[in-house]
Amino acid sequence: MDETLPTATIRTQVTVPLRFPDGYLTSARVYTFHGLVDGREHLAFGLGDRVTAGDRPAADLPPPLVRPHSECLTGDVFGSQRCDCGPQLREAVERIAEAGGYLLYLRQEGRGIGLYAKLDAYALQDGGLDTYEANEALGRGADERDYTVAAQMLAALGVTRVALLSNNPDKAAQLDLLGVTVVDRVSTGVHLSPANAHYLAAKVTRADHALDLPFVP
């Protein structure tokens, strides 16, 4: 890990049974932390062989499959079709449970601009702007997310090497700079709907997301 990375420690860990609306069931070891640099309440969900990882030395485990997932209240909880966040979250939990690893649930709504501002950006998107242009029109960065807390959480969990479950190259680049070795990049599925097609296309053309969309050259 980066020696300049502020140290975080595990605050609480507890096993929680999970059930999704489609009936999928699993269990997670949920971790909270002391010392995260932004002071927010981020969570790590240990899945698969990491449910009991606290009983085994990290050196005995293979590099975990890890997804840093930014909170999306509208998509994760209410099933909004304007993004692919909810389906990505559901997919990630099952894939990580099968492979063994962690889902890092990061409180970075709206690419870091917050819930109200995200809804303001939605209104601008209704006027023709894409998801990145809308953030910028609000005077914010196109993507303000910072993955320092993700690196801190992994360090607290004893993880230095990961297989990264993400289509976003910025996540890999930031984690690498923060001292996390990304041994593999694993793409998520394409969760395309009529309501999110413009959103997904912007992620490909504006941020080089690894999404195989039929209508994007």
KEFI-799166 format. One record per residue (C-alpha): residue in three letters; x negated, y negated, z negated. Coordinates in steps of 0.1 Angstrom, whole numbers, plus 5000, padded with zeros to 4 digits. Each point is the difference from the previous one (the first is absolute). Layout:
! KEFI-799166
type = ALA&u = X&v = Y&w = Z
...
END
This chain:
! KEFI-799166
type = MET&u = 5000&v = 5000&w = 5000
type = ASP&u = 4990&v = 4964&w = 5005
type = GLU&u = 4980&v = 4990&w = 4968
type = THR&u = 5016&v = 4965&w = 5001
type = LEU&u = 5035&v = 5015&w = 4999
type = PRO&u = 5017&v = 4990&w = 4967
type = THR&u = 5007&v = 5031&w = 4978
type = ALA&u = 5035&v = 5012&w = 4995
type = THR&u = 5010&v = 5028&w = 4976
type = ILE&u = 5029&v = 5024&w = 4998
type = ARG&u = 5027&v = 4986&w = 4976
type = THR&u = 5026&v = 5027&w = 5001
type = GLN&u = 5006&v = 5032&w = 5019
type = VAL&u = 5032&v = 5020&w = 5001
type = THR&u = 5015&v = 5027&w = 5022
type = VAL&u = 5032&v = 4990&w = 5018
type = PRO&u = 5023&v = 5022&w = 5021
type = LEU&u = 5009&v = 4983&w = 5033
type = ARG&u = 5031&v = 5005&w = 5021
type = PHE&u = 5006&v = 4982&w = 5033
type = PRO&u = 5034&v = 4994&w = 5016
type = ASP&u = 4995&v = 5028&w = 5026
type = GLY&u = 4995&v = 5024&w = 4971
type = TYR&u = 4962&v = 5004&w = 5001
type = LEU&u = 4987&v = 5008&w = 4965
type = THR&u = 4965&v = 4997&w = 4986
type = SER&u = 4982&v = 4989&w = 4969
type = ALA&u = 4974&v = 4972&w = 4996
type = ARG&u = 4975&v = 4990&w = 4973
type = VAL&u = 5007&v = 4963&w = 4997
type = TYR&u = 4972&v = 4977&w = 4988
type = THR&u = 5000&v = 4965&w = 4987
type = PHE&u = 4969&v = 4979&w = 4996
type = HIS&u = 4982&v = 4974&w = 4979
type = GLY&u = 4977&v = 4974&w = 5016
type = LEU&u = 5015&v = 4997&w = 5035
type = VAL&u = 4987&v = 4967&w = 5014
type = ASP&u = 5034&v = 4985&w = 5011
type = GLY&u = 5018&v = 5009&w = 4967
type = ARG&u = 5028&v = 5018&w = 5018
type = GLU&u = 5016&v = 5033&w = 4991
type = HIS&u = 4987&v = 5023&w = 5028
type = LEU&u = 5004&v = 5038&w = 4997
type = ALA&u = 4982&v = 5030&w = 5011
type = PHE&u = 5019&v = 5032&w = 5007
type = GLY&u = 4979&v = 5032&w = 4998
type = LEU&u = 5016&v = 5026&w = 5022
type = GLY&u = 4993&v = 5037&w = 5008
type = ASP&u = 4969&v = 5011&w = 4984
type = ARG&u = 4996&v = 4966&w = 4984
type = VAL&u = 5030&v = 5004&w = 4977
type = THR&u = 4976&v = 5018&w = 4976
type = ALA&u = 4968&v = 4984&w = 5013
type = GLY&u = 4993&v = 4986&w = 4965
type = ASP&u = 4993&v = 5035&w = 4989
type = ARG&u = 4973&v = 5005&w = 5026
type = PRO&u = 4967&v = 4981&w = 5008
type = ALA&u = 5003&v = 4978&w = 5031
type = ALA&u = 4970&v = 5018&w = 5015
type = ASP&u = 5019&v = 5032&w = 5001
type = LEU&u = 5027&v = 4985&w = 5022
type = PRO&u = 4998&v = 4993&w = 5038
type = PRO&u = 5003&v = 4964&w = 5012
type = PRO&u = 5037&v = 4992&w = 4994
type = LEU&u = 5025&v = 4988&w = 5026
type = VAL&u = 5008&v = 4964&w = 4990
type = ARG&u = 5026&v = 4976&w = 5012
type = PRO&u = 4999&v = 4964&w = 4987
type = HIS&u = 5037&v = 4991&w = 5005
type = SER&u = 5011&v = 4964&w = 4996
type = GLU&u = 5033&v = 4996&w = 4982
type = CYS&u = 5030&v = 4993&w = 5022
type = LEU&u = 5031&v = 4997&w = 4980
type = THR&u = 5023&v = 4997&w = 5030
type = GLY&u = 4985&v = 5030&w = 5018
type = ASP&u = 4989&v = 5022&w = 4971
type = VAL&u = 5032&v = 4996&w = 4979
type = PHE&u = 5028&v = 4988&w = 5022
type = GLY&u = 4991&v = 5017&w = 5032
type = SER&u = 4995&v = 4969&w = 5022
type = GLN&u = 4996&v = 5009&w = 5036
type = ARG&u = 4980&v = 4968&w = 5008
type = CYS&u = 4967&v = 5017&w = 4991
type = ASP&u = 4986&v = 5036&w = 4997
type = CYS&u = 4990&v = 4997&w = 4963
type = GLY&u = 5026&v = 5023&w = 4985
type = PRO&u = 4994&v = 5029&w = 5025
type = GLN&u = 4962&v = 4996&w = 4996
type = LEU&u = 5004&v = 5002&w = 4962
type = ARG&u = 5021&v = 5031&w = 5002
type = GLU&u = 4976&v = 5016&w = 5025
type = ALA&u = 4969&v = 4991&w = 4980
type = VAL&u = 5013&v = 5016&w = 4968
type = GLU&u = 5006&v = 5033&w = 5017
type = ARG&u = 4968&v = 5000&w = 5019
type = ILE&u = 4979&v = 4991&w = 4970
type = ALA&u = 5018&v = 5025&w = 4978
type = GLU&u = 4990&v = 5027&w = 5026
type = ALA&u = 4964&v = 4989&w = 5003
type = GLY&u = 4993&v = 4987&w = 4965
type = GLY&u = 4994&v = 4963&w = 4994
type = TYR&u = 5014&v = 4967&w = 4989
type = LEU&u = 5026&v = 4975&w = 5011
type = LEU&u = 4990&v = 4966&w = 4988
type = TYR&u = 5031&v = 4979&w = 4997
type = LEU&u = 4989&v = 4964&w = 5003
type = ARG&u = 5021&v = 4970&w = 4990
type = GLN&u = 4993&v = 4980&w = 5032
type = GLU&u = 5035&v = 4993&w = 5014
type = GLY&u = 5001&v = 4984&w = 5035
type = ARG&u = 4963&v = 5006&w = 5008
type = GLY&u = 4992&v = 4981&w = 4968
type = ILE&u = 5024&v = 4970&w = 5003
type = GLY&u = 5027&v = 5012&w = 4977
type = LEU&u = 5036&v = 5012&w = 5004
type = TYR&u = 5018&v = 4966&w = 5004
type = ALA&u = 4973&v = 4988&w = 5025
type = LYS&u = 5004&v = 5034&w = 5019
type = LEU&u = 5037&v = 4993&w = 5004
type = ASP&u = 4992&v = 4965&w = 5012
type = ALA&u = 4977&v = 5016&w = 5025
type = TYR&u = 5029&v = 5023&w = 5011
type = ALA&u = 5021&v = 4969&w = 5008
type = LEU&u = 4972&v = 4987&w = 5022
type = GLN&u = 4996&v = 5033&w = 5017
type = ASP&u = 5037&v = 4998&w = 5009
type = GLY&u = 4990&v = 4968&w = 5018
type = GLY&u = 4975&v = 5018&w = 5022
type = LEU&u = 4967&v = 5001&w = 4980
type = ASP&u = 4982&v = 5033&w = 4993
type = THR&u = 4993&v = 5012&w = 4964
type = TYR&u = 4965&v = 4984&w = 5000
type = GLU&u = 5011&v = 4967&w = 5016
type = ALA&u = 5028&v = 4997&w = 4975
type = ASN&u = 4976&v = 5002&w = 4971
type = GLU&u = 4977&v = 4974&w = 5015
type = ALA&u = 5030&v = 4977&w = 5008
type = LEU&u = 5007&v = 5000&w = 4962
type = GLY&u = 4964&v = 4988&w = 4994
type = ARG&u = 4988&v = 5034&w = 4988
type = GLY&u = 4975&v = 5024&w = 5014
type = ALA&u = 5011&v = 5025&w = 5026
type = ASP&u = 4990&v = 5027&w = 4975
type = GLU&u = 4989&v = 4990&w = 4965
type = ARG&u = 4996&v = 5034&w = 4985
type = ASP&u = 4968&v = 5007&w = 4980
type = TYR&u = 4991&v = 5036&w = 4992
type = THR&u = 4976&v = 4992&w = 4971
type = VAL&u = 5025&v = 5015&w = 4976
type = ALA&u = 5003&v = 5031&w = 5021
type = ALA&u = 4962&v = 5005&w = 4997
type = GLN&u = 5002&v = 4993&w = 4962
type = MET&u = 5027&v = 5026&w = 4996
type = LEU&u = 4980&v = 5026&w = 5019
type = ALA&u = 4969&v = 4993&w = 4980
type = ALA&u = 5020&v = 5004&w = 4968
type = LEU&u = 5013&v = 5034&w = 5013
type = GLY&u = 4964&v = 5010&w = 5008
type = VAL&u = 5005&v = 5000&w = 5037
type = THR&u = 4972&v = 4987&w = 5023
type = ARG&u = 5009&v = 5017&w = 5033
type = VAL&u = 5034&v = 5002&w = 5016
type = ALA&u = 5019&v = 5011&w = 5031
type = LEU&u = 5020&v = 4969&w = 5007
type = LEU&u = 5037&v = 5005&w = 5011
type = SER&u = 5006&v = 4968&w = 5019
type = ASN&u = 5004&v = 4985&w = 5035
type = ASN&u = 4985&v = 4967&w = 4988
type = PRO&u = 4962&v = 4995&w = 5007
type = ASP&u = 4999&v = 4971&w = 4976
type = LYS&u = 5006&v = 5024&w = 4970
type = ALA&u = 4970&v = 5022&w = 5010
type = ALA&u = 4978&v = 4969&w = 5006
type = GLN&u = 5008&v = 4984&w = 4966
type = LEU&u = 4996&v = 5033&w = 4981
type = ASP&u = 4967&v = 5006&w = 5017
type = LEU&u = 4988&v = 4965&w = 4989
type = LEU&u = 5012&v = 5008&w = 4965
type = GLY&u = 4978&v = 5031&w = 4998
type = VAL&u = 5026&v = 5027&w = 5008
type = THR&u = 4988&v = 5024&w = 5026
type = VAL&u = 5027&v = 5008&w = 5026
type = VAL&u = 4991&v = 5035&w = 5012
type = ASP&u = 5030&v = 5002&w = 5023
type = ARG&u = 5028&v = 4979&w = 5013
type = VAL&u = 5033&v = 5017&w = 5003
type = SER&u = 5029&v = 4984&w = 5019
type = THR&u = 5036&v = 5000&w = 4988
type = GLY&u = 5028&v = 5009&w = 5022
type = VAL&u = 5018&v = 4975&w = 5023
type = HIS&u = 5033&v = 4991&w = 4983
type = LEU&u = 5016&v = 4981&w = 5029
type = SER&u = 5035&v = 4986&w = 5000
type = PRO&u = 5018&v = 4974&w = 5021
type = ALA&u = 4998&v = 4976&w = 4971
type = ASN&u = 4963&v = 5002&w = 4994
type = ALA&u = 4986&v = 5004&w = 5036
type = HIS&u = 4989&v = 4963&w = 5002
type = TYR&u = 4984&v = 5003&w = 4965
type = LEU&u = 4980&v = 5032&w = 5009
type = ALA&u = 4989&v = 4985&w = 5033
type = ALA&u = 4986&v = 4969&w = 4981
type = LYS&u = 4981&v = 5023&w = 4977
type = VAL&u = 4983&v = 5016&w = 5030
type = THR&u = 4993&v = 4969&w = 5020
type = ARG&u = 4991&v = 4976&w = 4971
type = ALA&u = 4983&v = 5023&w = 4975
type = ASP&u = 4988&v = 5031&w = 5020
type = HIS&u = 5021&v = 5024&w = 4981
type = ALA&u = 4996&v = 5036&w = 5013
type = LEU&u = 5036&v = 5005&w = 5012
type = ASP&u = 5008&v = 5018&w = 5032
type = LEU&u = 5029&v = 4980&w = 5013
type = PRO&u = 5013&v = 5007&w = 5035
type = PHE&u = 5007&v = 4964&w = 5008
type = VAL&u = 4966&v = 4985&w = 4989
type = PRO&u = 4972&v = 5002&w = 5026
END
